Amino acid sequence: MFENFFSGVIHIIISLSAGVLGVIPGIEGHDAKFSTFEFNVVEDCILISAKIEDELNPRIDDIIKSGRPVRLKILAECYLAAQDKGPLHQRSLLKSVRYNLLKKQYEIETGNSREKLIFKENQEMWKAFLNIRDQFIFTSGDFLEEGKYYIKVTARLETELEISGRKLDLMLFWNNNPPVAMTGLFDKTIFMF
């Protein structure tokens, strides 16, 4: 009963402060970045692994503990280097963290996986949340044209918290500057054994 009351109070404080100012007051934003990034070819698939360097901001933790999920959206875009067009292919990966008020634990889910990672401590949760490990993004069938390709990966933070019909922009914590990583140039021979 008290847990629901306190989570409701936290939610009201966040909602009111964000509603009045349009943002959470006192945000200390900084530039997050990929500390590691690699892509591997396994059979006819490209998998990515990456870590984003970022300290858990207590205000993001307050949003999570208010019962609102926070999502990490990874957008992978494949480009043909010789063309000056937009991406040939796009894939999104989604990772979300929720706080279970009854069990007092953080629960992380990745994409369509039913498997949950459970954490009691927020710092350990945040490290795992910002760690992407061997996630499928493209297959050899996405690389039909001759030429050199590269892959650009962008990360964004999102939440469902809405104030006056507008979603709260968590990218303010990253100075509205999403981390970006790019592969070197490669061709479709990477899929040949």
C-alpha positions as CSV (number, residue, x, y, z in Angstrom):
1,M,0.0,0.0,0.0
2,F,2.8,2.5,1.0
3,E,4.8,1.4,-2.1
4,N,1.9,2.4,-4.4
5,F,1.4,5.6,-2.5
6,F,5.1,6.6,-2.8
7,S,5.3,5.6,-6.5
8,G,2.2,7.7,-7.1
9,V,3.8,10.7,-5.3
10,I,7.0,10.3,-7.4
11,H,4.9,10.1,-10.6
12,I,3.0,13.2,-9.6
13,I,6.1,15.2,-8.9
14,I,7.7,14.2,-12.2
15,S,4.5,14.9,-14.1
16,L,4.0,18.4,-12.5
17,S,7.6,19.5,-12.9
18,A,7.7,18.3,-16.5
19,G,4.2,19.8,-17.2
20,V,5.1,23.2,-15.9
21,L,8.5,23.5,-17.7
22,G,8.1,21.0,-20.5
23,V,11.2,19.2,-19.3
24,I,12.4,17.8,-16.0
25,P,14.0,20.7,-14.2
26,G,17.7,20.5,-13.4
27,I,18.6,18.0,-16.1
28,E,22.4,17.7,-16.3
29,G,22.8,16.4,-19.8
30,H,26.0,15.1,-21.2
31,D,27.1,13.3,-24.4
32,A,26.8,9.6,-24.3
33,K,28.9,7.5,-26.7
34,F,29.5,4.0,-27.8
35,S,32.6,2.8,-25.8
36,T,32.7,-0.4,-27.9
37,F,31.1,-1.4,-31.1
38,E,31.6,-4.4,-33.3
39,F,29.8,-6.4,-35.9
40,N,30.2,-10.1,-36.6
41,V,29.1,-12.3,-39.5
42,V,27.6,-15.6,-38.3
43,E,26.6,-17.8,-41.3
44,D,24.5,-15.4,-43.4
45,C,23.6,-12.9,-40.6
46,I,25.2,-9.8,-39.3
47,L,25.1,-9.4,-35.5
48,I,26.1,-6.3,-33.6
49,S,27.5,-5.9,-30.1
50,A,28.0,-2.5,-28.4
51,K,28.3,-0.7,-25.1
52,I,27.1,2.8,-24.5
53,E,29.1,4.8,-21.9
54,D,26.7,6.7,-19.6
55,E,26.2,7.0,-15.9
56,L,22.6,6.5,-14.6
57,N,21.1,9.8,-13.9
58,P,19.0,9.7,-10.7
59,R,16.1,11.5,-12.5
60,I,15.9,8.7,-15.1
61,D,15.9,6.2,-12.2
62,D,12.9,8.2,-10.7
63,I,11.0,7.8,-14.0
64,I,11.7,4.1,-14.0
65,K,10.7,3.7,-10.4
66,S,7.5,5.6,-11.0
67,G,6.3,2.6,-13.1
68,R,7.1,4.0,-16.5
69,P,9.3,1.9,-18.8
70,V,12.4,3.4,-20.3
71,R,13.4,2.1,-23.7
72,L,16.7,2.0,-25.5
73,K,16.0,2.1,-29.3
74,I,18.8,1.0,-31.5
75,L,18.4,1.9,-35.2
76,A,20.7,0.1,-37.6
77,E,20.9,1.5,-41.2
78,C,22.7,0.0,-44.1
79,Y,24.1,2.3,-46.8
80,L,25.6,1.7,-50.2
81,A,28.8,3.9,-50.1
82,A,28.7,4.9,-53.8
83,Q,25.2,6.3,-53.5
84,D,24.2,9.5,-51.9
85,K,20.7,8.3,-51.1
86,G,19.1,7.3,-47.8
87,P,19.6,3.9,-46.2
88,L,18.9,0.8,-48.3
89,H,17.7,-1.1,-45.2
90,Q,16.7,-0.3,-41.6
91,R,16.3,-2.5,-38.6
92,S,15.3,-1.4,-35.0
93,L,16.2,-3.2,-31.8
94,L,14.3,-2.3,-28.7
95,K,15.4,-2.9,-25.1
96,S,13.2,-1.8,-22.2
97,V,13.5,-1.6,-18.4
98,R,10.7,-1.5,-15.9
99,Y,10.6,-1.5,-12.2
100,N,8.4,-4.1,-10.5
101,L,7.1,-2.3,-7.4
102,L,5.9,-5.5,-5.7
103,K,9.1,-7.4,-6.1
104,K,11.3,-4.2,-5.8
105,Q,13.4,-5.2,-8.8
106,Y,14.3,-3.9,-12.2
107,E,13.3,-6.1,-15.2
108,I,15.0,-5.7,-18.6
109,E,13.5,-7.2,-21.8
110,T,15.1,-7.2,-25.2
111,G,13.0,-7.1,-28.3
112,N,10.5,-10.0,-28.7
113,S,12.4,-12.1,-26.2
114,R,10.3,-13.4,-23.3
115,E,13.4,-13.7,-21.2
116,K,13.9,-11.0,-18.5
117,L,17.1,-10.0,-16.8
118,I,16.4,-9.2,-13.1
119,F,18.4,-6.7,-11.0
120,K,18.1,-5.3,-7.5
121,E,20.7,-2.6,-7.8
122,N,20.1,0.3,-10.3
123,Q,23.8,0.7,-11.3
124,E,24.1,-3.0,-12.4
125,M,20.8,-2.7,-14.2
126,W,21.9,0.4,-16.1
127,K,25.2,-1.3,-17.2
128,A,23.2,-4.3,-18.5
129,F,20.6,-2.0,-20.1
130,L,23.2,-0.1,-22.2
131,N,25.0,-3.3,-23.3
132,I,23.9,-4.8,-26.6
133,R,25.2,-8.3,-27.2
134,D,25.1,-10.3,-30.5
135,Q,21.8,-8.8,-31.8
136,F,20.7,-9.8,-35.3
137,I,20.4,-6.8,-37.7
138,F,20.8,-7.9,-41.4
139,T,21.1,-11.0,-43.5
140,S,23.1,-11.7,-46.7
141,G,19.9,-11.2,-48.7
142,D,20.0,-7.5,-47.8
143,F,23.2,-7.0,-49.8
144,L,22.3,-7.9,-53.3
145,E,24.0,-5.0,-55.2
146,E,27.7,-4.9,-56.0
147,G,29.7,-2.3,-54.2
148,K,30.9,-1.3,-50.8
149,Y,28.5,-1.0,-47.8
150,Y,28.6,0.4,-44.4
151,I,26.3,0.2,-41.4
152,K,25.4,3.2,-39.1
153,V,24.0,2.5,-35.7
154,T,22.2,5.2,-33.6
155,A,20.9,4.9,-30.0
156,R,18.0,6.8,-28.4
157,L,16.3,6.8,-25.0
158,E,12.5,6.9,-24.9
159,T,9.7,6.7,-22.3
160,E,5.9,6.5,-22.3
161,L,5.6,9.4,-19.8
162,E,3.4,12.0,-21.4
163,I,2.7,15.5,-20.2
164,S,-0.2,17.4,-21.8
165,G,-0.2,14.9,-24.7
166,R,3.5,15.3,-25.3
167,K,6.1,12.6,-24.6
168,L,8.8,13.5,-22.3
169,D,12.1,13.7,-24.3
170,L,14.7,11.6,-22.4
171,M,17.3,12.6,-25.1
172,L,17.7,15.8,-23.0
173,F,19.8,13.6,-20.7
174,W,22.1,13.0,-23.7
175,N,22.1,16.7,-24.8
176,N,19.8,15.7,-27.7
177,N,22.9,14.1,-29.2
178,P,22.3,10.4,-29.9
179,P,25.4,8.1,-29.8
180,V,26.4,7.0,-33.3
181,A,28.7,4.2,-34.5
182,M,29.7,3.2,-38.0
183,T,31.3,0.2,-39.5
184,G,34.1,0.3,-42.0
185,L,33.4,-0.4,-45.6
186,F,32.7,-4.0,-46.6
187,D,31.2,-5.9,-49.5
188,K,29.1,-9.0,-49.8
189,T,32.1,-11.3,-49.8
190,I,32.0,-11.2,-46.0
191,F,29.2,-13.8,-46.3
192,M,31.4,-16.3,-48.3
193,F,33.2,-19.0,-46.4
